[in-house]
């Protein structure tokens, strides 16, 4: 069983502001939320232009009961409780090249002609056993038009007869799930990838944990682990046997072990003539593993077979995405420099008789097209001394790099704990940086860990399959809408989690603003996350 410990409190900088926020009708608004905004999905994550603000409120502390108590104990998504969608009518619009549909609940959607033809579900166009399109690109035209559209009497089917006589039939559930509206796209986005919850040093008080035996036997426990990995980025599994091979057993349930230049699995201990700094008893700066590989491993596992009993050998963890957002907010020019300048990462050694010389070139901070943080590439011992920039740019880069490290090592941005024998630390290697405190290993190999890597594609595939099998998401991935109250002129910001499981962003913002205006709080902004 996983305990993700979602308790915390949103801190407001002054009691008058806190009182105003409470007076603004938030309890009333959110009490009504389940009725006003029912049957709606999680908010669409906005990006690019306001990515840093909506991905995280930098000055906000963890959420808690003082403003709203978070409800995460829902076994399935709200949409699984909705009745099957029924179509009321459909019509053609040759001006916009779309089929306009009206649902019996009053909502409307539109579907492009070319999209409908491209996604015909008949046996000639779609191979159901492989969930794959059979229609060849030669059979697709942007000028395609229907001759007739018709809704079945029961509202469960849309029939389209095309100009060439080909007939396509679409089930209402299938159409509704793929509707081109923010709500349905938000639901699919959550299927694609769960929204991460960034954390700070307070996470030391609520480390997510799981039982090895339960993971091996209980699909629900495994689903929680996979979801927790996407949301929080790490988990500690207890109860593994204190011997090699446990990673292989767990991997057969959750994903597949991914080989690297150190093998499918590897032993981390103090070694003579070590091929890697990790194979010493020295302290390790916060880093991610194998940045030298163009396919940097996605998820790392470290199984503690035996632990050093004295002082030292502790693990250090930090959420690099949270720190990267702080960097973007506080030092935007330095942040951009770390995203633009390519750095060489290299690993040259011989391990277990295998000689390698691996180089990858990438920026220290990688961002997605929408401005969201993709990964932080950080490794003190893996960064090469070759640097393909001018001397002046090298000085600028080091200035930005040191600034990032100063943020990273602030006490509020990382925490330290000690793995016990039989525990497995699983970390998102694209997000969570890990390090180690030094220890004095008088007997070679007294601290012994087995390491390995997983792949996010296989993990998310397993998560989706378990969600289908078990009928929905566990409580970990059930996220209610996030609202940020902000007074920019006063430099104040706090986050509030709504109890309603979701809504369209315009509706929630409009409703929130309506209640806030009635209390005449000048300068208060409502931002959706």
C-alpha positions in Angstrom: 0.0 0.0 0.0 1.3 3.4 -0.9 1.1 6.3 1.5 1.6 9.6 -0.4 0.9 11.9 2.5 -0.9 14.7 0.7 -1.4 16.8 3.9 0.1 20.3 4.1 -0.9 24.0 4.4 -1.1 26.9 2.0 0.7 29.7 3.8 -0.7 33.3 3.3 1.8 36.0 4.1 -0.5 38.1 6.3 -3.6 37.3 8.3 -5.7 40.2 6.8 -5.1 38.7 3.3 -5.9 35.3 4.6 -9.1 36.5 6.2 -10.1 38.2 2.9 -9.5 35.1 0.9 -11.6 33.1 3.3 -14.4 35.7 3.3 -14.4 35.7 -0.5 -16.8 32.8 -0.5 -14.4 30.0 -1.3 -16.1 27.5 0.9 -19.4 28.5 -0.6 -18.0 28.3 -4.2 -16.5 25.0 -3.7 -19.4 23.6 -1.8 -21.5 24.4 -4.9 -18.7 23.2 -7.2 -19.9 19.6 -7.5 -23.3 20.8 -8.7 -22.3 23.8 -10.8 -19.4 22.1 -12.5 -20.3 18.4 -12.4 -19.4 16.0 -15.1 -16.4 18.0 -16.1 -12.8 17.0 -16.3 -9.5 18.3 -14.9 -8.3 21.6 -16.1 -6.3 21.9 -19.2 -2.7 22.6 -18.5 -1.9 25.8 -20.2 1.6 26.4 -21.5 4.2 28.5 -23.1 3.1 32.0 -22.4 2.3 31.4 -18.7 4.0 28.0 -18.2 6.0 28.9 -15.2 3.1 30.4 -13.2 0.7 27.6 -13.9 3.1 24.8 -13.4 3.9 26.0 -9.9 3.2 28.9 -7.6 6.7 29.5 -6.4 5.9 31.3 -3.2 3.2 28.8 -2.2 3.7 26.1 0.4 2.0 22.7 0.3 -1.8 22.6 0.4 -3.8 21.9 3.5 -6.9 22.1 5.6 -6.6 25.7 6.6 -8.0 26.9 3.3 -9.5 23.7 1.8 -9.0 20.1 2.7 -7.9 18.1 -0.4 -10.0 15.1 -1.2 -8.0 12.5 -3.0 -9.9 9.4 -1.9 -11.7 8.6 -5.1 -11.4 5.2 -6.7 -12.5 6.0 -10.2 -12.6 9.0 -12.5 -15.8 11.0 -12.4 -16.4 10.3 -16.1 -16.8 6.6 -15.5 -20.0 7.5 -13.5 -21.5 9.5 -16.3 -24.3 8.0 -18.4 -23.5 7.0 -21.9 -23.5 10.1 -24.1 -26.3 10.3 -26.6 -26.5 12.2 -29.9 -29.6 14.4 -30.5 -28.9 15.6 -34.0 -26.2 16.1 -36.7 -25.8 18.4 -39.7 -23.3 19.2 -42.4 -21.6 22.5 -42.8 -19.8 22.7 -46.1 -18.6 26.2 -45.3 -16.5 25.0 -42.4 -16.0 21.5 -43.7 -17.3 20.0 -40.4 -20.1 17.9 -39.1 -22.0 19.8 -36.3 -23.4 17.5 -33.6 -25.7 18.3 -30.7 -25.7 16.0 -27.7 -28.9 15.3 -25.7 -27.5 17.1 -22.7 -27.4 20.2 -24.8 -23.7 20.4 -25.5 -22.4 20.8 -29.0 -19.3 19.6 -30.8 -18.0 19.7 -34.4 -15.9 17.2 -36.3 -13.9 18.0 -39.4 -14.9 16.0 -42.5 -11.4 14.9 -43.2 -10.9 13.7 -39.6 -14.1 11.6 -39.8 -13.1 10.0 -43.0 -9.5 9.4 -41.8 -10.9 7.6 -38.7 -13.7 5.5 -40.3 -14.2 2.4 -38.1 -15.5 0.0 -40.8 -13.5 -3.2 -41.3 -12.1 -1.9 -44.6 -10.6 1.1 -42.9 -9.7 -0.1 -39.4 -8.1 -3.2 -38.1 -9.8 -3.6 -34.7 -7.5 -6.4 -33.5 -4.5 -4.1 -33.8 -6.4 -0.8 -33.0 -4.8 0.5 -36.2 -5.9 2.4 -39.3 -6.0 0.5 -42.6 -7.0 3.5 -44.8 -4.0 4.4 -46.9 -3.0 8.0 -47.4 -3.8 7.7 -51.1 -7.4 7.2 -50.1 -7.6 10.4 -48.1 -8.5 13.8 -49.5 -9.0 17.2 -47.8 -11.9 17.8 -50.2 -13.9 14.8 -48.9 -17.5 15.6 -48.2 -20.5 13.7 -46.8 -23.6 13.2 -48.9 -25.7 12.4 -45.8 -25.3 12.4 -42.0 -27.8 10.7 -39.8 -28.2 10.0 -36.0 -29.8 6.7 -34.9 -33.1 6.8 -33.1 -31.4 5.7 -29.8 -28.7 8.4 -30.1 -25.9 5.9 -29.9 -24.7 6.1 -33.5 -23.7 8.6 -36.1 -23.9 7.4 -39.7 -22.1 9.3 -42.5 -22.5 8.4 -46.2 -19.7 10.0 -48.2 -20.0 11.3 -51.8 -18.4 8.2 -53.2 -20.9 6.0 -51.4 -18.6 4.8 -48.7 -20.4 4.5 -45.3 -18.9 5.2 -41.9 -20.6 4.6 -38.6 -19.4 6.1 -35.3 -20.4 5.0 -31.8 -21.5 8.0 -29.6 -19.1 7.0 -26.8 -16.2 6.9 -29.3 -17.0 10.3 -30.8 -17.5 11.9 -27.4 -14.2 10.7 -26.1 -12.5 12.3 -29.1 -14.4 15.6 -29.2 -12.3 18.6 -30.1 -13.1 20.5 -26.9 -10.9 21.4 -23.9 -12.6 19.0 -21.5 -12.1 15.9 -23.5 -8.6 16.8 -24.6 -7.8 17.4 -20.9 -9.0 13.9 -20.1 -6.9 12.4 -22.8 -3.9 14.4 -21.7 -4.2 12.8 -18.3 -4.3 9.4 -20.0 -1.1 10.3 -21.9 0.8 11.6 -18.9 -0.3 12.3 -15.4 0.3 15.9 -14.2 3.3 16.1 -11.9 3.0 17.6 -8.4 6.2 19.4 -7.6 7.6 19.2 -4.1 10.1 20.8 -1.7 12.0 19.6 1.4 8.7 19.0 3.3 8.4 15.9 1.2 10.8 14.3 3.8 7.7 14.2 6.1 5.6 12.3 3.5 7.8 10.0 1.5 5.7 7.8 -0.7 6.1 4.2 0.3 5.0 0.8 -1.1 5.2 -2.8 0.0 7.2 -5.2 -2.2 4.9 -8.1 -1.4 1.8 -6.1 -2.2 3.3 -4.9 -5.5 3.9 -8.5 -6.5 0.4 -9.7 -5.7 -2.0 -6.7 -5.9 -2.7 -4.9 -9.2 -4.3 -1.9 -7.3 -1.0 -1.5 -5.3 1.0 -1.6 -8.5 -1.3 1.0 -10.1 -0.7 3.3 -7.2 3.0 2.9 -7.5 3.0 3.7 -11.2 0.8 6.7 -10.7 2.8 8.0 -7.8 5.9 7.8 -9.9 4.4 10.0 -12.5 2.9 12.5 -10.0 5.7 12.7 -7.3 8.6 11.3 -9.2 9.9 8.8 -6.6 8.8 6.0 -4.3 10.5 3.9 -1.6 9.5 0.2 -1.7 10.1 -1.8 1.5 10.2 -5.5 2.2 12.5 -6.7 -0.7 14.8 -9.6 0.1 18.3 -8.6 0.9 19.8 -10.3 -2.1 20.4 -9.6 -5.8 17.6 -10.4 -8.3 14.7 -8.4 -6.6 14.8 -5.7 -9.3 14.3 -8.4 -11.9 11.3 -9.8 -10.0 9.7 -6.3 -9.6 10.4 -5.4 -13.2 8.5 -8.5 -14.4 5.4 -6.9 -12.8 5.9 -3.2 -13.6 8.1 -2.7 -16.7 11.3 -4.0 -18.3 14.8 -3.5 -17.2 16.7 -1.3 -19.7 20.4 -2.2 -20.3 23.1 0.4 -20.1 26.9 0.4 -20.5 27.0 -0.9 -16.9 24.8 -3.9 -17.8 21.1 -4.7 -17.2 21.7 -4.4 -13.5 24.8 -3.3 -11.7 26.2 -3.3 -8.1 27.0 0.0 -6.4 29.6 -0.4 -3.7 33.0 0.9 -2.8 35.4 -0.8 -5.3 39.1 -0.7 -6.0 40.0 1.1 -9.2 36.3 2.2 -9.5 34.9 2.7 -13.1 32.4 5.2 -11.7 32.6 7.8 -8.9 29.4 6.1 -7.5 31.6 3.0 -6.9 33.5 4.8 -4.1 32.6 5.9 -0.6 32.9 9.6 -1.6 30.0 12.0 -1.3 28.1 12.6 -4.5 26.6 15.9 -5.7 23.0 15.9 -6.7 22.8 14.4 -10.2 20.9 12.3 -12.7 22.4 9.1 -14.0 24.0 8.5 -17.4 23.5 11.9 -18.9 26.2 10.7 -21.4 23.7 8.5 -23.2 21.5 10.0 -25.9 18.8 7.9 -24.6 19.2 8.9 -21.0 17.5 6.3 -18.7 14.0 7.3 -17.7 13.7 5.8 -14.2 16.3 4.5 -11.9 16.0 1.8 -9.2 18.4 1.3 -6.3 17.9 -1.7 -4.1 19.7 -1.5 -0.8 21.0 -5.0 -0.1 23.1 -3.8 2.9 23.7 -0.4 4.4 26.6 1.3 6.1 25.6 1.5 9.8 27.6 4.5 10.8 27.2 8.1 9.8 27.1 8.7 6.1 25.7 6.8 3.1 22.5 8.9 3.3 20.5 9.6 0.1 19.7 13.2 -1.0 16.8 14.0 -3.2 15.6 17.1 -5.0 12.8 17.9 -7.5 14.9 19.5 -10.3 11.8 20.7 -12.1 10.7 22.8 -9.2 14.1 24.4 -8.9 14.2 25.0 -12.7 11.0 26.9 -12.4 12.4 28.9 -9.6 15.4 29.7 -11.8 13.1 30.8 -14.7 11.1 33.0 -12.3 14.1 34.6 -10.5 16.8 34.6 -13.1 15.2 34.4 -16.5 18.3 35.3 -18.6 20.4 32.8 -16.8 17.7 30.2 -17.2 17.6 30.8 -20.9 21.4 30.4 -21.1 21.2 27.0 -19.4 18.5 25.9 -21.9 20.5 27.2 -25.0 24.1 26.2 -24.4 25.0 22.6 -25.2 27.2 20.8 -22.7 29.3 17.7 -23.3 28.7 14.7 -21.0 31.1 11.8 -21.3 31.7 8.5 -19.6 35.1 6.8 -20.4 36.1 3.7 -18.4 36.2 -0.1 -18.4 33.6 -1.9 -16.3 33.5 -5.7 -15.9 35.9 -6.0 -18.9 33.7 -3.8 -21.1 35.4 -0.7 -22.4 33.3 2.3 -23.3 33.7 6.0 -24.4 30.2 7.5 -24.6 29.5 11.2 -25.3 26.2 13.1 -25.5 25.7 16.8 -26.0 22.6 18.5 -24.5 21.7 21.6 -22.6 21.6 21.5 -18.8 17.9 22.3 -18.8 15.7 20.9 -21.6 12.2 22.4 -22.1 9.2 21.2 -24.2 7.7 23.1 -27.0 5.0 24.4 -24.6 7.6 25.8 -22.1 7.2 22.9 -19.6 10.4 21.5 -18.1 11.3 18.3 -19.8 14.4 17.3 -17.9 17.5 18.6 -16.1 20.8 17.2 -17.2 23.1 17.5 -14.3 26.2 15.4 -13.4 29.3 16.9 -11.8 31.4 13.9 -12.5 29.8 13.2 -15.9 30.2 16.7 -17.4 33.2 16.7 -19.8 35.9 19.3 -19.7 35.6 20.0 -23.5 33.3 22.9 -23.9 32.3 24.1 -27.4 31.7 27.8 -26.5 33.7 31.0 -26.4 35.6 31.9 -23.2 33.1 34.7 -22.5 30.1 32.3 -22.9 31.9 29.7 -20.7 32.1 32.3 -17.9 28.4 33.2 -18.4 27.4 29.6 -18.3 29.3 28.9 -15.1 27.6 31.9 -13.5 24.2 30.5 -14.5 25.2 27.0 -13.4 26.4 28.1 -10.0 23.2 30.1 -9.5 21.1 27.0 -10.3 23.2 25.0 -7.8 22.8 27.6 -5.1 19.0 27.3 -5.6 19.2 23.5 -5.6 21.1 23.3 -2.4 18.9 25.7 -0.5 17.5 23.8 2.6 13.9 24.1 1.3 14.7 22.5 -2.0 16.1 19.1 -1.0 16.0 16.5 1.8 18.2 13.7 3.1 17.2 10.3 4.4 18.8 6.9 4.7 17.7 3.8 2.8 17.4 0.7 5.0 18.4 -2.8 3.9 15.6 -4.3 1.9 14.3 -1.0 0.6 14.2 0.0 -3.1 14.4 3.7 -4.1 12.7 4.3 -7.5 13.3 7.7 -9.1 12.3 9.6 -12.2 15.8 10.1 -13.7 14.4 12.9 -15.9 13.2 14.9 -12.9 14.5 13.8 -9.5 18.2 14.5 -8.7 19.8 12.2 -6.2 23.1 12.4 -4.3 24.8 10.7 -1.4 26.7 11.7 1.7 30.2 10.3 2.1 30.9 7.4 4.4 34.0 5.5 5.6 33.9 2.0 4.2 36.6 0.1 6.2 35.4 -3.2 4.7 35.1 -3.1 0.9 31.5 -3.4 -0.2 29.8 -3.1 3.2 27.3 -0.7 1.6 25.9 -2.6 -1.3 23.1 -1.6 -3.7 21.8 -3.2 -6.9 20.9 -0.7 -9.6 18.8 -0.8 -12.8 16.7 1.3 -15.1 13.1 1.3 -16.3 11.5 3.0 -19.4 8.7 5.5 -19.1 6.9 4.2 -22.2 6.5 0.7 -20.7 5.6 2.1 -17.3 2.8 4.3 -18.7 1.6 1.5 -20.9 1.3 -0.7 -17.8 -0.5 2.1 -15.9 -3.0 2.6 -18.7 -3.7 -1.2 -18.9 -4.2 -1.4 -15.1 -6.5 1.6 -15.2 -8.7 -0.1 -17.8 -8.6 -3.4 -15.9 -9.4 -1.9 -12.5 -12.0 0.6 -13.8 -10.2 3.9 -13.3 -7.5 5.8 -11.6 -6.4 5.4 -8.0 -6.7 8.3 -5.6 -3.1 9.4 -6.4 -3.9 10.5 -9.9 -7.2 12.0 -9.0 -6.4 15.7 -9.0 -9.0 18.4 -8.3 -8.7 21.7 -10.0 -6.0 24.1 -8.7 -6.8 27.7 -8.2 -4.1 30.3 -7.5 -5.1 33.5 -5.6 -2.7 36.3 -6.4 -2.2 39.9 -5.6 0.8 40.8 -7.8 1.1 44.4 -6.6 1.6 43.1 -3.0 3.8 40.2 -4.1 1.4 37.7 -2.6 0.3 34.3 -4.0 -1.3 31.2 -2.6 -2.7 28.0 -4.0 -6.1 26.4 -3.2 -7.2 23.0 -4.3 -10.9 22.7 -5.2 -12.9 19.7 -4.0 -14.7 19.3 -7.4 -12.8 16.9 -9.6 -12.8 19.2 -12.5 -14.3 21.8 -14.8 -13.7 23.8 -17.9 -11.3 26.6 -17.0 -13.5 29.4 -18.2 -16.4 28.3 -16.1 -14.4 28.0 -12.9 -12.6 31.3 -13.4 -15.9 33.1 -14.2 -17.6 31.6 -11.2 -14.7 32.4 -8.9 -14.4 36.0 -10.1 -18.2 36.5 -9.6 -18.0 35.6 -5.9 -14.7 37.5 -5.4 -16.1 40.7 -6.9 -18.9 40.7 -4.4 -16.3 41.2 -1.6 -14.5 44.1 -3.4 -11.0 42.8 -3.0 -9.1 45.1 -5.4 -6.1 43.6 -7.1 -6.9 40.0 -6.4 -6.4 37.8 -9.5 -7.7 34.2 -10.0 -5.3 32.0 -11.9 -6.0 28.5 -12.9 -3.5 25.7 -12.7 
